Amino acid sequence: MHPYDAKPWLERMDQVIAGGPYADTWESLSAHETPRWFRDAKFGIFVHWGVYSVPAYDNEWYPRNMYIQGSRANIHQTETFGPLSEFGYKDFIPLFRAEKFDPVFWSRLFKKTGAKYVIPVAEHHDGFQMYQSELSPWNAAEMGPCRDITGELTEALRQEGLITGVSTHRIEHWFFLSHGREFDSDVRAHADDRTHLYWPSRPVPDEAIAGDYEAEPAPDAEYLEDWMIRTMELIDRFRPKQLYFDWWIFHRAARPYLRKIAAYYYNRAAQWGEEVMLINKMNAFMYGTATRDMERGGLRYAQPEPWQTDTAIARNSWCYTVENQVKPAPVILRDLADAVAKNGCMLLNVGPKADGTFSPEDLRVLEEIGEWLHVNGEAIYGSRTFLTAEEGPTLPHTGAFSDGQDSPYTSRDVRYTVNGGKLYAIVLRGDAGGFYALTALANR
């Protein structure tokens, strides 16, 4: 049984879709345009923070990996906390206290960094909601820190004049904890309980979840309906300017629900008089109905439509771990300049510690980015692509998950933007002699 009555939610969705300018068809949704605020913002902050920040080991997939027998995370978990039948992922929740979480400090930090919009992860693959929810007690307002984390942060960000959104990775929860069914663990004990955090933990093969849009077992109607209703709650509660989904929305079973979510979201935004946007990964949305996102990578050429790259300060993880490999600020700024010159924006992730503080390494990177943008922001914010977006001998690493390697830029690699009738040239690496040749301008 549902732990809540789904009928009123589904009736409201149908009413909003029937009464708005957008129907739940690709043809209708294609009339939606990427907002002007996004075209101008160029730089945002992503936040991965949750129960998975407590072990601070491996990466944000620790909740899944700890149940894969013999894996690095599994060995660490059992050696540190004992058998998984006695101490499982749910037992980290009381240890997630967020005792130093200061949403005002966070908001001022992100603003000082130069971000124009901020997207906290409201629910990650682990299924734990970081906000007060009517739909499940497995949320941060009722467990762990006993605070409405997303709500508090959203309010503080708006007080600082920052644009706010939310990210939901709920759909991946269908399979995320499934390996716990394979042996004597607390997942096996609770996965069939519709009201438990571990439901449903369905065993989709690891090789299928990455890119098989027909992966089996496919999410069933009960689960997809729950996912859709949880997304409705986020839309109505937070009125996000950007609604971000992770990749698995591309699964064929999700498509009818995805169209309904998009129509509901765009119609609600029309009621509010707001410009909003959805993120499209792996062609989950029909082209022109949502904004393209390239995870941990860039694109080779300037694009006719705005797009987004989401990447992280850490190369190896989206959340905080004691082993994080931190990118230097200049590497991130080069990728930002490359994206902006090609009509893109960058959403840069930072992973706070479980107590709500940031590592000194992350703070240093954020500070250096903010210092550069304070001086050079006119070449970034509100800018547009030039007739020639780039020049130089270096072909950047492009495509999804290509940011593990730094592109070996030289002082001849330049990115161009225009803003307010002025042309800007961003040289991606300094020259010892201070001499730069902008050859792309020779015939302009």
C-alpha positions, 0 to 999 in steps of 0.5 A: 500500500502507499504510505500516502494517498496518491489520488489527490496528487494525481488529480492535481497533476491532471488538473494543472496539465489540462488547465495550462499552456503545455500538454504532456506531449513532446510537440507541446513541450517543444514550445518552451524556451531556455530562460534568459536568466540561465543564458546570463548566469553562466556559473552555478554551484551544485551541492551533494550532501547527505547521509553518504557524507558520514562515512566520507569514503569512496564516493557518493555511491558508497550506499550501493558499493557497501553492499557489493561483496568484496568491493573496496567500500564493502571491505571498509564498511565491514571492517569499520562498522561490522556485519551489514546485517547489524549495521547498514546504511540506515544506521548512518542516519543518526550520525548525520547531524549537520551540527555546523550547517549554517545556510547563511554562511553557505549562501554568502560563500557561494555568492562570493565565489561568483555563483548566480544560481545554486542547485542542492541535491534534494534527494540522491540515489540513496532515497533519503530526502533532504527536506521536510516531506509529506510523502515519507518519514525518511527525511532530514526534518524528521531524522538525522539533523532534524532540520529542513536542510533544503528549505533552510538553504533555499530561503538563505540563498534567496535572501542573498539574491541567488537563483535557486533550483533542486536536483532529484536523483530519486529514479535511480533508487529503484536499483541503487541498494539492490546488491543488499538482497544478495546476502544476509543484510539489513536491505534484504530484511526491509526491501519489500516494505513499501514504507521503508527507505530500502524499498524497492532495491530491484536487481538491475544488472550493473552493466545495464544501468549505465546506458541501456534504456530497456534495462530490466527489470524496468521500474513499475507503475507503482514506483514511477508514480511515487517518483512523479509525486515526489517530484511534484512535491519538490516543484510545489514546495521550492518553485525551482528555477532549474529542476535537475534529474540524473541520467536514468530518466532516459529509461523507456518506462519513465518517458510517459511520466517524464512528459507529465512532470515536464508539463506540470512543471512548465504550467506551474511556472506559467502560473507563478510567472517564472522562467524555469528549465529542465535538465536533459541528459542522455536524450531523455527529453526530446530535443528542444523541450529541455536544456542539454547537460554534459556531465563532467565534460564539455563540447567540442564546438559552440552550440546554437542552444544554451547548454550546461556542463556539471562537474565537481571540484573533486575528480573522484567524487561528488560528495566529501571524502577523506580521499578527495582529489581536488582540482586546482582553480585554474583548471576549473576556470579554463573549463568554465571559459571553454563552456561559456565561449561555446554558449554553455554554463558551468554548474560546479559541485562542492561536497560539504562534510557531514557536519556542514562545514567545507574542507580547507581545500574546497574553500581555497578553490572557491575563493580563487574562483571568486577572485578571478570572477570578481576581476574578469566577470564581465567576460563571463556573465551575460556574455554571448558567443563570438563568430569565432569561439576559440583558437589554438592548437589544443583540442580539449578533452570533450564528452561526458566524464572527460574531466579526469584529464586536464587539457594541456592548454598553451598560451595560444589557446584562446576563448572569445566572448562578446558582451555589451558591444565589447569583445573579450579574449580569455587566454587559457594559460599565461605566457612567461613573456606576456605576449599573446597573438590573437590570430583569429581576429586577423581578418575581422 
